[in-house]
């Protein structure tokens, strides 16, 4: 429902969140209460990037084929109604040096269900039912894709792991194969959406990766829904080393070809001890220096989880910020 001054967060909005990894999972945790409320819940859909080629996901992809399950598993865990032994099992990771060492049990479960059903969407739906989750989750595509990039010096990076260690800023960013088709359910969710959220996370490998699929770009444009970007808390060594928030927005706009309606950014400083630890590793706090960036309004809120040992979005604070910005749109 659209009000004179924005969207009404108490109405059953159709909300789509795009991203990958821990960033999208953090955003889904913040939105979970809206999708699980008794009165007029939001119809929440998460669209997950599937270009990961590292860790357990990368090994399964190399050995067994298909798309990497890790980010899907992480986001399923975020959407569980409440913590349980089963949701804990989803994130269990085998130790040791053997063939199972480093694998997540949830990754194996998802891949096994996809193999049994022959359908990734059905596999996610079945596991969602067992876990009792709110909202829906879709991979952006079921085509095995490779993320590729080229920096300003002409150096080429192939694979998400390599792109994550690139020399920013990038001159080019694309997926191979270039004609990979997105999942129809993901396209339809975007076309029907009232609100689109771009999650925090790795700039090139998570936030922007989904938007490299041309049909998803077009669906965002044709939806006419406002697009809100939830900005990162920190820069990352390699991928975004030395980049400010303006450069993040410029990269999303250039590579994802998406019009951003508003930016939600953190304005709570990290403790000196935590900040020093990040700076030693090559990261830094990402703060908005003005009320607009490239003509886009910036809405600043305290978003840090004060009890977390690392920089993390607090789900309740992020939820409150999103609800408040909806009325300002």
C-alpha positions as CSV (number, residue, x, y, z in Angstrom):
1,X,0.0,0.0,0.0
2,X,1.4,3.4,-1.0
3,X,0.7,6.4,1.2
4,X,1.0,10.1,0.3
5,X,4.4,10.1,1.9
6,X,5.6,6.6,1.2
7,X,4.9,2.9,1.8
8,X,3.0,1.8,4.9
9,X,5.1,-0.8,6.7
10,X,2.1,-2.1,8.5
11,X,0.5,-3.3,5.3
12,X,1.3,-6.7,3.6
13,X,4.0,-5.3,1.3
14,X,5.7,-7.6,-1.3
15,X,9.3,-7.1,-0.4
16,X,12.3,-8.6,-2.4
17,X,15.8,-8.6,-1.0
18,X,18.8,-9.3,-3.2
19,X,22.3,-10.3,-2.2
20,X,24.4,-13.1,-1.0
21,X,26.4,-14.6,1.9
22,X,26.3,-13.1,5.4
23,X,25.0,-9.7,4.2
24,X,21.7,-11.0,2.8
25,X,21.3,-13.3,5.8
26,X,21.7,-10.2,8.1
27,X,19.0,-8.3,6.2
28,X,16.6,-11.3,6.2
29,X,17.0,-11.6,10.0
30,X,16.0,-7.9,10.2
31,X,12.9,-8.5,8.0
32,X,11.9,-11.8,9.5
33,X,9.6,-10.2,12.1
34,X,7.6,-8.4,9.4
35,X,7.2,-11.6,7.4
36,X,6.2,-13.6,10.5
37,X,3.8,-11.2,12.2
38,X,0.2,-12.3,12.7
39,X,-1.5,-9.3,11.1
40,X,-0.9,-8.5,7.4
41,X,2.6,-9.9,7.2
42,X,5.0,-8.9,4.5
43,X,5.4,-11.3,1.6
44,X,9.2,-11.6,1.8
45,X,11.4,-13.1,-1.0
46,X,15.1,-13.4,-0.9
47,X,17.0,-13.8,-4.2
48,X,20.5,-15.2,-3.6
49,X,23.6,-15.0,-5.8
50,X,25.1,-18.3,-6.8
51,X,28.5,-17.5,-8.1
52,X,30.5,-18.7,-5.1
53,X,33.4,-20.9,-6.0
54,X,35.2,-21.1,-2.6
55,X,35.0,-23.2,0.5
56,X,32.5,-26.1,0.9
57,X,30.3,-24.6,-1.8
58,X,33.1,-24.4,-4.3
59,X,34.2,-28.0,-3.6
60,X,30.6,-29.4,-4.1
61,X,30.3,-27.3,-7.3
62,X,33.6,-28.7,-8.6
63,X,33.0,-32.3,-7.6
64,X,29.3,-32.8,-8.1
65,X,28.2,-29.9,-10.4
66,X,25.2,-27.6,-10.0
67,X,25.0,-24.3,-8.2
68,X,26.8,-23.6,-4.9
69,X,24.5,-24.1,-1.9
70,X,26.3,-22.2,0.8
71,X,24.7,-18.8,0.5
72,X,21.2,-20.4,0.1
73,X,21.8,-22.4,3.3
74,X,23.0,-19.3,5.2
75,X,19.9,-17.4,4.2
76,X,17.6,-20.4,5.0
77,X,19.1,-20.4,8.5
78,X,18.3,-16.7,8.8
79,X,14.7,-17.2,7.9
80,X,13.9,-19.9,10.5
81,X,11.1,-18.9,12.8
82,X,13.1,-19.7,15.9
83,X,16.4,-21.4,16.7
84,X,16.2,-25.2,17.1
85,X,18.5,-28.2,17.1
86,X,17.6,-28.7,13.4
87,X,18.6,-25.1,12.5
88,X,21.8,-25.7,14.4
89,X,22.5,-28.8,12.3
90,X,22.1,-26.7,9.2
91,X,25.2,-24.7,10.1
92,X,27.2,-27.6,11.5
93,X,30.6,-27.9,9.8
94,X,32.7,-31.1,9.8
95,X,36.2,-30.9,11.1
96,X,39.2,-32.9,10.3
97,X,41.3,-33.4,7.2
98,X,39.2,-36.0,5.4
99,X,36.8,-35.7,2.5
100,X,34.1,-34.2,4.7
101,X,36.4,-31.8,6.5
102,X,35.2,-28.2,6.1
103,X,31.9,-29.2,4.6
104,X,28.7,-27.7,6.0
105,X,25.9,-30.3,6.7
106,X,23.3,-27.8,5.4
107,X,25.2,-27.6,2.1
108,X,25.2,-31.4,1.8
109,X,21.5,-31.5,2.7
110,X,20.5,-28.9,0.1
111,X,22.6,-30.5,-2.7
112,X,21.1,-34.0,-1.8
113,X,17.5,-32.7,-2.0
114,X,18.2,-30.9,-5.3
115,X,19.6,-34.2,-6.6
116,X,16.7,-36.2,-5.4
117,X,14.0,-33.9,-6.7
118,X,15.9,-32.7,-9.8
119,X,14.8,-29.2,-8.9
120,X,16.6,-26.6,-6.8
121,X,13.4,-24.6,-6.1
122,X,11.6,-27.7,-4.8
123,X,14.7,-28.6,-2.7
124,X,14.7,-25.2,-1.0
125,X,11.0,-25.4,-0.5
126,X,11.2,-28.8,1.2
127,X,14.0,-27.9,3.5
128,X,12.2,-24.6,4.3
129,X,9.2,-26.7,5.4
130,X,11.2,-28.9,7.6
131,X,13.0,-25.9,9.2
132,X,9.8,-23.8,9.5
133,X,10.9,-20.6,7.8
134,X,9.1,-17.4,6.9
135,X,9.3,-16.0,3.4
136,X,10.5,-17.5,0.2
137,X,14.1,-18.0,-1.1
138,X,15.2,-18.4,-4.7
139,X,18.6,-18.7,-6.4
140,X,19.0,-15.9,-8.9
141,X,19.7,-18.6,-11.5
142,X,20.1,-22.4,-11.6
143,X,22.8,-22.1,-14.3
144,X,26.3,-22.6,-12.9
145,X,27.8,-19.1,-13.5
146,X,31.3,-17.7,-13.1
147,X,31.9,-14.1,-11.9
148,X,34.6,-12.3,-13.9
149,X,36.1,-8.9,-13.6
150,X,38.8,-6.6,-15.0
151,X,40.5,-3.8,-13.1
152,X,41.7,-0.5,-14.5
153,X,45.1,-1.9,-15.3
154,X,43.6,-4.6,-17.5
155,X,44.2,-7.4,-15.0
156,X,41.5,-10.1,-15.3
157,X,39.9,-12.0,-12.4
158,X,37.9,-15.2,-12.9
159,X,35.8,-16.7,-10.1
160,X,34.3,-15.1,-7.0
161,X,37.3,-15.9,-4.9
162,X,39.7,-14.1,-7.3
163,X,37.3,-11.1,-7.8
164,X,37.2,-10.8,-4.0
165,X,40.9,-10.3,-4.0
166,X,41.0,-7.8,-6.9
167,X,42.5,-4.4,-7.1
168,X,39.6,-1.9,-6.9
169,X,38.0,-0.1,-8.5
170,X,37.0,-2.3,-11.4
171,X,36.5,-1.4,-15.0
172,X,34.4,-4.4,-15.9
173,X,32.3,-6.9,-14.1
174,X,30.2,-9.7,-15.7
175,X,29.0,-13.3,-15.5
176,X,29.9,-16.2,-17.7
177,X,28.0,-17.5,-19.5
178,X,26.7,-14.1,-20.5
179,X,23.4,-15.5,-21.7
180,X,22.6,-17.3,-18.4
181,X,18.9,-17.1,-17.7
182,X,17.6,-16.1,-14.3
183,X,15.1,-18.2,-12.4
184,X,11.6,-17.3,-13.6
185,X,10.3,-17.2,-10.0
186,X,12.9,-14.6,-9.1
187,X,12.0,-12.4,-12.1
188,X,8.3,-12.7,-11.2
189,X,8.9,-11.7,-7.6
190,X,10.7,-8.6,-8.7
191,X,8.0,-7.6,-11.2
192,X,5.3,-7.9,-8.5
193,X,7.3,-6.2,-5.7
194,X,6.3,-3.1,-3.7
195,X,9.9,-2.7,-2.4
196,X,13.3,-3.9,-3.4
197,X,16.2,-4.0,-1.0
198,X,19.8,-4.4,-1.9
199,X,21.6,-6.1,0.9
200,X,24.9,-5.2,2.5
201,X,27.8,-7.6,1.8
202,X,30.8,-7.8,-0.5
203,X,30.2,-5.1,-3.1
204,X,31.1,-7.0,-6.3
205,X,30.7,-10.6,-5.3
206,X,27.4,-10.4,-3.4
207,X,25.5,-7.1,-3.7
208,X,26.1,-6.5,-7.4
209,X,26.4,-10.1,-8.7
210,X,22.7,-10.7,-9.0
211,X,22.2,-7.6,-11.0
212,X,24.6,-8.7,-13.7
213,X,21.8,-10.9,-15.1
214,X,20.1,-8.7,-17.7
215,X,16.6,-10.1,-17.2
216,X,16.9,-9.3,-13.4
217,X,18.0,-5.8,-14.2
218,X,15.0,-5.3,-16.5
219,X,12.6,-6.8,-13.9
220,X,13.9,-4.3,-11.3
221,X,13.3,-1.4,-13.7
222,X,9.9,-2.6,-14.9
223,X,8.7,-3.1,-11.3
224,X,8.8,0.6,-10.6
225,X,9.3,-0.4,-6.9
226,X,11.6,1.9,-4.9
227,X,15.1,0.4,-4.4
228,X,16.8,0.8,-1.0
229,X,20.5,0.0,-0.6
230,X,21.5,-1.0,2.9
231,X,25.1,0.1,3.0
232,X,28.0,-1.9,4.4
233,X,29.4,-1.2,7.8
234,X,33.0,-1.7,6.7
235,X,35.3,-1.9,3.7
236,X,37.0,-5.1,2.9
237,X,40.6,-6.0,2.2
238,X,41.0,-6.5,-1.5
239,X,37.5,-6.0,-3.0
240,X,36.7,-2.6,-1.5
241,X,40.0,-1.5,0.1
242,X,40.1,2.3,0.1
243,X,36.6,2.7,-1.5
244,X,34.2,5.3,0.1
245,X,30.4,5.0,0.1
246,X,30.1,7.1,-3.0
247,X,32.2,4.7,-5.0
248,X,30.1,1.8,-3.7
249,X,26.9,3.5,-5.0
250,X,28.6,4.3,-8.3
251,X,29.7,0.7,-8.8
252,X,26.2,-0.7,-8.1
253,X,24.6,1.9,-10.4
254,X,27.1,1.3,-13.2
255,X,27.4,-2.5,-13.2
256,X,23.9,-3.3,-11.9
257,X,22.2,-0.6,-13.9
258,X,19.8,0.0,-11.1
259,X,18.3,3.3,-9.9
260,X,18.6,3.5,-6.2
261,X,15.9,5.5,-4.4
262,X,17.4,5.7,-0.9
263,X,20.5,4.6,1.1
264,X,20.4,3.4,4.7
265,X,23.8,3.9,6.3
266,X,25.2,3.4,9.8
267,X,26.3,6.4,11.8
268,X,27.4,4.7,15.0
269,X,31.2,4.6,15.4
270,X,33.0,1.4,16.2
271,X,34.9,1.1,19.4
272,X,38.6,2.1,19.0
273,X,39.7,-1.5,19.8
274,X,37.4,-3.1,17.2
275,X,38.2,-0.5,14.6
276,X,42.0,-0.9,15.1
277,X,41.6,-4.7,14.6
278,X,39.8,-4.1,11.3
279,X,42.4,-1.5,10.1
280,X,45.2,-3.9,10.8
281,X,43.6,-6.4,8.4
282,X,43.1,-3.7,5.7
283,X,39.5,-2.7,6.4
284,X,37.9,0.5,7.7
285,X,34.6,1.8,8.8
286,X,32.3,3.0,6.0
287,X,30.4,6.1,6.9
288,X,28.2,8.6,4.9
289,X,29.7,12.0,4.8
290,X,26.7,13.9,3.5
291,X,22.9,13.6,3.3
292,X,23.0,12.8,-0.4
293,X,25.3,10.7,-2.6
294,X,25.1,11.1,-6.4
295,X,21.7,12.8,-5.8
296,X,20.3,9.9,-3.7
297,X,19.1,10.6,-0.2
298,X,21.1,9.0,2.6
299,X,19.3,8.1,5.8
300,X,21.6,7.6,8.7
301,X,20.9,5.5,11.8
302,X,22.8,3.7,14.6
303,X,22.8,0.2,13.2
304,X,25.8,-1.6,14.9
305,X,25.1,-4.5,17.3
306,X,26.9,-3.3,20.5
307,X,27.2,-6.8,21.8
308,X,28.8,-8.4,18.8
309,X,32.7,-8.8,18.8
310,X,32.8,-7.7,15.2
311,X,30.9,-5.1,13.1
312,X,27.4,-6.5,12.6
313,X,24.0,-5.0,11.8
314,X,21.7,-5.3,14.8
315,X,18.5,-6.9,13.3
316,X,16.1,-4.8,15.5
317,X,17.9,-1.5,14.7
318,X,18.0,-2.3,11.0
319,X,14.3,-3.3,11.0
320,X,13.4,0.0,12.7
321,X,15.5,1.9,10.1
322,X,13.8,0.3,7.1
323,X,10.4,0.9,8.5
324,X,11.2,4.6,9.1
325,X,12.7,5.1,5.7
326,X,9.6,3.6,4.0
327,X,7.5,6.5,5.3
328,X,10.0,9.0,4.0
329,X,10.2,7.7,0.4
